[in-house]
Amino acid sequence: MMTFAEYNARLCDKDLLEYFQYLLMERIENPKDETVKDTIAELQGIVIPNRLSGKTVIELRQQNKLAADLAEQGKIDESVALLQRILTVYSEHYSAFYTLGIISFEQGNFSEAFDCFKHAFDNNNFFVDALLRIFDCSICLGDTSEVSELLNKALDLIPNDPELLETKRHLENCTYPERLAKYIKAPKEGDLKQELLKLKEMLESGYSSQALEKIRALV
């Protein structure tokens, strides 16, 4: 990530967009480089619009990192309180919404997590991780109806992003990435029979699209 001094130097610099395009190329060549991905998201979401000073951008990033660390330590209340303070300073801070989403997701609150990740993505369409997590929540909720439109929106901006393209393949093939395996529990035999009976009723009633979403969830 850029230093405070580099942010201040670049915030009003005409070469900032050129630097951003360079990072997009780096992202394609080094898809696993988290630093490049995070810098792209932060530049597009906060720095390029020039909504905050370089100092504030750095401070909020550090606070968000602290909040994420607190959550990992199990100090959820402290983490959430810090994230709320970040959003008080800057209500469109996509990373703060993302961290809130991670907390909700790990607690199994997939619907709440979906809303947080959606806020993160709405505030920064270049934030690839938010889209990936929206997909994760959708799979866990058994409803991927909103993912396609959001995915296309992201791909319009960064059409060659490797993780977005992988997500598109999962969506088209009704599959999901390995990272979700521990969150998706196979239904018990009795529960499965009940789900199949519901599926049969939906098909007989002409609700084919809803039945398809249920099939995807069961698979």
C-alpha positions as CSV (number, residue, x, y, z in Angstrom):
1,M,0.0,0.0,0.0
2,M,1.1,3.6,-0.6
3,T,2.5,5.6,2.3
4,F,0.9,8.7,3.8
5,A,3.4,10.9,2.0
6,E,2.8,9.1,-1.4
7,Y,-1.0,9.6,-0.9
8,N,-0.6,13.3,-0.3
9,A,1.6,13.7,-3.3
10,R,-0.7,11.8,-5.6
11,L,-4.2,13.0,-4.5
12,C,-4.0,16.0,-6.8
13,D,-1.7,14.5,-9.3
14,K,-2.7,13.8,-12.9
15,D,-0.7,10.6,-13.0
16,L,-3.0,8.9,-10.4
17,L,-5.3,7.4,-13.0
18,E,-2.3,6.2,-15.0
19,Y,-1.0,4.6,-11.8
20,F,-4.4,2.9,-11.3
21,Q,-4.4,1.5,-14.8
22,Y,-0.9,0.1,-14.2
23,L,-2.2,-1.7,-11.1
24,L,-5.0,-3.2,-13.1
25,M,-2.4,-4.8,-15.4
26,E,-0.5,-6.0,-12.3
27,R,-3.7,-7.6,-11.0
28,I,-4.1,-9.6,-14.2
29,E,-0.5,-10.8,-14.1
30,N,-0.4,-11.4,-10.4
31,P,-4.0,-12.4,-9.3
32,K,-2.9,-13.6,-5.9
33,D,-1.2,-10.4,-4.9
34,E,-3.5,-9.1,-2.2
35,T,-1.6,-5.8,-1.8
36,V,-2.3,-4.9,-5.5
37,K,-6.0,-5.9,-5.2
38,D,-6.4,-3.8,-2.0
39,T,-4.6,-0.8,-3.4
40,I,-6.8,-0.9,-6.5
41,A,-10.0,-1.0,-4.4
42,E,-8.8,1.8,-2.1
43,L,-7.7,4.1,-4.9
44,Q,-11.0,3.7,-6.8
45,G,-13.2,3.8,-3.7
46,I,-11.7,6.6,-1.7
47,V,-8.5,8.2,-3.0
48,I,-9.4,9.0,-6.7
49,P,-12.7,10.6,-5.8
50,N,-10.6,12.8,-3.4
51,R,-13.3,12.7,-0.7
52,L,-10.8,12.4,2.2
53,S,-7.3,13.7,2.9
54,G,-4.4,11.2,2.6
55,K,-4.0,11.2,6.3
56,T,-7.6,10.3,7.0
57,V,-7.5,7.5,4.4
58,I,-4.5,6.0,6.1
59,E,-6.0,6.4,9.6
60,L,-9.3,4.8,8.6
61,R,-7.4,1.9,7.0
62,Q,-5.5,1.3,10.2
63,Q,-8.6,1.4,12.3
64,N,-10.3,-1.1,10.0
65,K,-7.3,-3.4,10.3
66,L,-7.5,-3.1,14.1
67,A,-11.2,-3.9,14.0
68,A,-10.6,-7.0,11.8
69,D,-7.9,-8.1,14.3
70,L,-10.2,-7.6,17.3
71,A,-12.9,-9.7,15.5
72,E,-10.4,-12.5,15.0
73,Q,-9.6,-12.4,18.7
74,G,-13.2,-12.9,19.5
75,K,-13.7,-9.3,20.7
76,I,-16.8,-8.7,18.5
77,D,-18.4,-5.9,20.5
78,E,-15.2,-3.9,20.4
79,S,-14.7,-4.6,16.7
80,V,-18.2,-3.5,15.8
81,A,-18.0,-0.3,17.9
82,L,-14.8,0.7,16.1
83,L,-16.3,0.0,12.7
84,Q,-19.3,2.1,13.6
85,R,-16.9,5.0,14.5
86,I,-15.2,4.6,11.1
87,L,-18.6,4.8,9.3
88,T,-19.4,7.9,11.4
89,V,-16.3,9.6,9.9
90,Y,-17.0,8.3,6.4
91,S,-20.4,6.6,5.8
92,E,-19.3,5.1,2.5
93,H,-16.2,3.3,3.8
94,Y,-16.5,0.1,1.9
95,S,-13.8,-1.7,3.9
96,A,-15.7,-1.1,7.2
97,F,-18.9,-2.6,5.7
98,Y,-16.8,-5.5,4.4
99,T,-15.4,-6.2,7.8
100,L,-18.9,-6.0,9.3
101,G,-20.0,-8.5,6.7
102,I,-17.2,-10.9,7.6
103,I,-18.2,-10.8,11.3
104,S,-21.8,-11.6,10.4
105,F,-20.9,-14.3,7.9
106,E,-18.7,-16.1,10.5
107,Q,-21.6,-16.0,12.9
108,G,-23.8,-17.6,10.4
109,N,-25.9,-14.5,9.8
110,F,-25.8,-14.8,6.0
111,S,-28.6,-12.4,5.2
112,E,-27.1,-9.7,7.4
113,A,-23.7,-10.4,5.9
114,F,-25.2,-10.1,2.4
115,D,-26.5,-6.6,3.2
116,C,-23.1,-5.5,4.5
117,F,-21.2,-6.9,1.5
118,K,-23.8,-5.3,-0.8
119,H,-23.1,-1.9,0.9
120,A,-19.4,-2.5,0.4
121,F,-19.9,-3.2,-3.3
122,D,-22.3,-0.4,-3.9
123,N,-19.7,2.0,-2.4
124,N,-16.9,0.6,-4.5
125,N,-17.6,-1.5,-7.6
126,F,-13.9,-2.2,-8.0
127,F,-13.8,-4.1,-4.6
128,V,-13.6,-7.7,-5.9
129,D,-13.7,-9.3,-2.5
130,A,-17.2,-7.8,-1.8
131,L,-18.6,-9.4,-4.9
132,L,-17.0,-12.7,-4.0
133,R,-18.6,-12.6,-0.6
134,I,-22.0,-11.6,-2.0
135,F,-21.7,-14.8,-4.1
136,D,-20.8,-16.8,-0.9
137,C,-23.8,-15.4,1.0
138,S,-26.1,-16.1,-1.9
139,I,-25.0,-19.7,-2.1
140,C,-25.4,-20.2,1.7
141,L,-28.9,-18.6,1.5
142,G,-29.8,-20.7,-1.5
143,D,-30.7,-17.7,-3.7
144,T,-28.3,-16.4,-6.4
145,S,-30.9,-14.3,-8.3
146,E,-29.1,-11.0,-7.5
147,V,-25.6,-12.1,-8.2
148,S,-25.6,-12.1,-12.0
149,E,-26.4,-8.4,-12.4
150,L,-23.8,-7.4,-9.8
151,L,-21.2,-9.7,-11.4
152,N,-21.8,-8.2,-14.8
153,K,-21.4,-4.7,-13.3
154,A,-18.0,-5.6,-11.9
155,L,-16.9,-7.3,-15.1
156,D,-17.8,-4.2,-17.1
157,L,-15.1,-2.4,-15.1
158,I,-12.5,-5.1,-14.8
159,P,-13.4,-7.7,-17.5
160,N,-10.2,-9.8,-17.1
161,D,-10.2,-10.1,-13.3
162,P,-9.4,-13.8,-12.6
163,E,-11.5,-14.1,-9.5
164,L,-14.6,-12.5,-11.1
165,L,-14.3,-14.9,-14.1
166,E,-14.0,-17.9,-11.7
167,T,-17.1,-16.7,-9.9
168,K,-18.9,-16.4,-13.2
169,R,-18.0,-20.0,-14.0
170,H,-19.3,-21.2,-10.6
171,L,-22.6,-19.2,-11.2
172,E,-23.1,-20.7,-14.7
173,N,-22.2,-24.3,-13.6
174,C,-24.2,-24.0,-10.3
175,T,-21.1,-24.9,-8.3
176,Y,-19.3,-23.1,-5.5
177,P,-15.7,-22.6,-4.4
178,E,-14.0,-24.9,-1.8
179,R,-13.9,-22.1,0.8
180,L,-17.7,-22.6,1.2
181,A,-17.6,-26.3,1.9
182,K,-17.5,-25.9,5.7
183,Y,-20.5,-23.6,5.7
184,I,-22.8,-25.7,3.5
185,K,-24.3,-28.7,5.4
186,A,-25.8,-31.6,3.5
187,P,-29.4,-32.1,4.5
188,K,-30.4,-35.2,6.5
189,E,-32.4,-37.9,4.7
190,G,-35.7,-36.9,6.2
191,D,-35.1,-33.2,5.5
192,L,-34.2,-34.0,1.9
193,K,-37.4,-35.9,1.4
194,Q,-39.4,-32.9,2.6
195,E,-37.4,-30.5,0.3
196,L,-38.1,-32.8,-2.6
197,L,-41.8,-32.8,-1.9
198,K,-41.7,-29.0,-1.8
199,L,-39.8,-29.0,-5.1
200,K,-42.5,-31.3,-6.6
201,E,-45.3,-28.9,-5.5
202,M,-43.4,-25.9,-6.9
203,L,-43.0,-27.6,-10.3
204,E,-46.6,-28.7,-10.4
205,S,-47.7,-25.1,-9.6
206,G,-45.6,-23.7,-12.4
207,Y,-43.0,-22.0,-10.2
208,S,-40.1,-23.2,-12.4
209,S,-37.6,-20.4,-11.6
210,Q,-38.1,-20.8,-7.8
211,A,-37.8,-24.6,-8.3
212,L,-34.5,-24.1,-10.1
213,E,-33.1,-22.0,-7.3
214,K,-34.1,-24.7,-4.8
215,I,-32.4,-27.3,-6.9
216,R,-29.2,-25.3,-6.9
217,A,-29.4,-24.9,-3.1
218,L,-29.9,-28.7,-2.6
219,V,-27.1,-29.5,-5.0
